[in-house]
Amino acid sequence: MFGLDLFVRSTRGTEPTAYGEKVARFARSVLADFDRTREDIETVASGGAGRIRVGAMVVATPGLLVDAVGQLKSQSPRTTVSIEEGDLSRLLPRLRVGELDFIVGRLEPGYASPDLETQALYPEAMNVVVAPNHPLARLRRPGWQALVMHPWVVPPAWASSRVKLDQMFYKHRLEPPADVIESASYLVTLSFLRQRGCVAFVARDVARHLESEGLALALRLPVPIELPSVGIILLRGGMRTPACDRLLQPVPCPPVPQRRSPPGAHRPPPVSRSSSSSSAAVTRVSRSCCSSRASSSRAA
């Protein structure tokens, strides 16, 4: 078919050539689409509603993704939603070979590519959080100087939020903390927050979730930085299943949990975010997906 040598034999066995690696990647994508289509047909035949594979960054999980899945399940409880948590360096390769339907997370500009379609939904600020019994939790207005001497859990070095965090310390004429653990995992962040007394730098929705569960306290510390929006990443021209389109229907903006503050505790100032803008943005994503499918059908 290709007129090229795709594999060669060596002392180590059969190995793909440079051409073979490209064809193998294409084959994996075709097989993933085939498996997904077969599963959809089987679930429709059995009265189910399909399967959705979502890649999720922590920034979008507590609010956007949980609300979207909850709305989907209320209408189609037999739809299976498979969620894989990770950062873009791990999730994008799986999206490109068809093992994920889409990714929700922060739209990092360093990962922009012509083969990807991105849809921004809403901006998401960052908060500095500590465990409720941490010494910093007792300070009314902690400054950046007070944070330097503590261990931190921070986003990976490639993340725009990590770059902006380092710049905040430089802005206050301070060296960034030297005792750091880099992770994009919610569980890793929470474990070191609670067990090692680390300071953590997390998205505001994550901070609200931790506070609502009594797991952490957001410091009353302004973090005036601009970051890429939270949104959806899809493979341009990729196959969309009916179940995937249902999950991409408009969802309400993640609600702000209300909780009575204990004596002596301080809460971060409320964030202003329009629920209508989030819902409208997801509506545009849904229309874009439907439009793409309609165009493909007409072309066929």
Residue pairs with C-beta under 8 A, 6 or more apart in sequence:
2 19
2 23
4 17
4 19
5 17
5 19
5 20
6 16
6 17
6 19
6 20
6 23
7 14
7 15
7 16
7 17
7 20
8 14
8 15
8 17
9 15
16 23
16 24
25 97
28 97
28 98
29 96
29 97
29 98
30 98
32 97
32 98
32 99
33 98
33 239
36 51
36 53
36 98
36 239
36 241
37 239
37 241
39 50
39 51
40 50
40 51
40 241
40 242
40 243
42 48
43 49
43 50
43 51
43 78
43 80
44 50
47 78
48 78
48 79
48 80
49 76
49 78
49 79
49 242
49 243
49 246
50 79
50 80
50 241
50 242
50 243
50 244
51 79
51 80
51 81
51 82
51 241
51 243
52 79
52 80
52 81
52 82
52 101
52 241
52 243
52 244
52 247
53 82
53 84
53 99
53 100
53 101
54 65
54 81
54 82
54 83
54 84
54 100
54 101
54 102
54 103
54 104
54 247
55 84
55 86
55 91
55 94
55 95
55 100
55 102
55 103
55 104
55 105
56 65
56 83
56 84
56 85
56 86
56 103
56 104
56 105
57 85
57 86
57 87
57 88
57 91
57 103
57 104
57 105
57 106
57 184
58 85
58 184
58 185
58 186
58 189
58 202
58 203
58 206
59 105
59 106
59 124
59 203
59 205
59 206
59 230
60 104
60 105
60 106
60 205
60 230
61 85
61 104
61 186
61 206
62 205
62 206
62 208
62 209
62 254
63 205
63 209
63 253
63 254
63 255
64 104
64 121
64 205
64 230
64 251
64 254
64 278
65 83
65 104
66 254
67 251
67 252
67 254
67 255
68 247
68 248
68 251
68 282
69 81
69 83
69 247
71 249
71 251
71 252
72 79
72 81
72 246
72 247
72 249
73 79
73 81
75 246
76 243
76 246
79 243
79 246
81 247
84 91
84 94
84 100
85 185
85 186
86 184
87 105
87 156
87 159
87 184
88 103
88 105
88 108
88 111
89 156
89 158
91 100
91 103
91 105
92 103
92 111
92 116
92 233
94 100
95 102
95 103
95 116
95 233
95 234
95 235
96 115
96 235
98 235
98 238
98 239
101 234
101 238
101 240
101 241
101 244
102 232
102 233
102 234
102 235
102 244
102 248
103 232
103 233
103 234
104 230
104 231
104 232
104 233
105 230
105 231
105 233
106 124
106 159
106 160
106 161
106 203
106 227
106 228
106 229
106 230
106 231
107 118
107 120
107 228
107 229
107 230
107 231
107 233
108 158
108 159
108 160
108 228
109 160
109 228
110 158
110 160
112 118
114 236
115 235
115 236
116 233
116 234
116 235
116 236
117 233
117 234
117 235
117 236
117 288
118 231
118 232
118 233
118 234
119 231
119 232
119 234
119 281
119 284
119 285
119 288
120 228
120 229
120 230
120 231
120 281
121 229
121 230
121 231
121 232
121 278
121 281
121 282
121 285
122 229
122 230
122 253
122 273
122 277
122 278
122 281
123 227
123 229
123 230
123 273
124 203
124 204
124 205
124 227
124 229
124 230
125 203
125 204
125 223
125 225
125 227
125 271
126 161
126 164
126 165
126 201
126 202
126 203
126 204
126 223
126 225
126 227
127 201
127 202
127 203
127 204
127 206
127 207
127 218
127 219
127 223
127 268
128 147
128 199
128 200
128 201
128 218
128 219
128 221
128 223
129 193
129 199
129 200
129 201
129 202
129 207
129 210
129 211
129 216
129 217
129 218
129 219
130 136
130 137
130 193
130 197
130 198
130 199
130 200
130 216
130 217
130 219
131 137
131 193
131 194
131 197
131 215
131 216
131 217
132 214
132 215
132 216
132 217
132 265
134 197
134 199
134 217
136 142
136 146
136 147
136 150
136 199
136 219
137 217
137 219
137 265
138 264
139 146
139 219
140 220
140 266
141 220
141 221
142 219
142 220
142 221
143 172
143 221
144 168
144 169
144 172
144 174
144 221
145 172
145 174
147 177
147 199
147 221
148 169
148 174
148 175
148 176
148 177
149 177
150 177
150 179
150 197
150 198
150 199
151 177
151 179
151 180
151 181
151 192
151 196
151 197
151 198
151 199
152 177
152 179
152 180
152 181
152 198
152 199
152 200
152 201
153 180
153 181
153 183
153 188
153 189
153 192
153 193
153 198
153 199
153 200
153 201
154 162
154 165
154 180
154 181
154 182
154 183
154 200
154 201
155 161
155 162
155 165
155 182
155 183
155 184
155 201
156 162
156 182
156 183
156 184
157 182
159 184
160 227
160 228
161 201
161 203
161 225
161 227
162 182
162 201
164 225
164 226
164 227
165 176
165 201
165 225
166 176
167 225
168 223
168 225
169 175
169 176
169 177
170 176
177 199
181 188
181 192
181 198
183 189
186 206
189 200
189 202
190 210
190 215
190 216
192 198
192 200
193 200
193 210
193 215
193 216
194 215
200 216
202 210
203 230
204 218
204 268
204 271
205 254
207 216
207 218
207 268
208 218
208 256
208 257
209 257
210 216
210 218
211 217
211 218
211 257
211 259
211 267
212 257
212 259
217 265
217 266
218 267
218 268
219 266
219 268
220 266
220 267
220 268
220 269
221 268
231 281
232 248
232 285
234 289
237 292
240 289
240 292
240 293
244 289
245 286
245 289
245 290
245 293
248 282
248 285
248 286
248 289
249 282
249 286
250 279
250 280
250 282
250 283
250 286
251 278
251 279
251 282
252 275
252 278
252 279
253 273
253 274
253 275
253 276
253 277
253 278
253 279
254 278
256 270
256 271
261 267
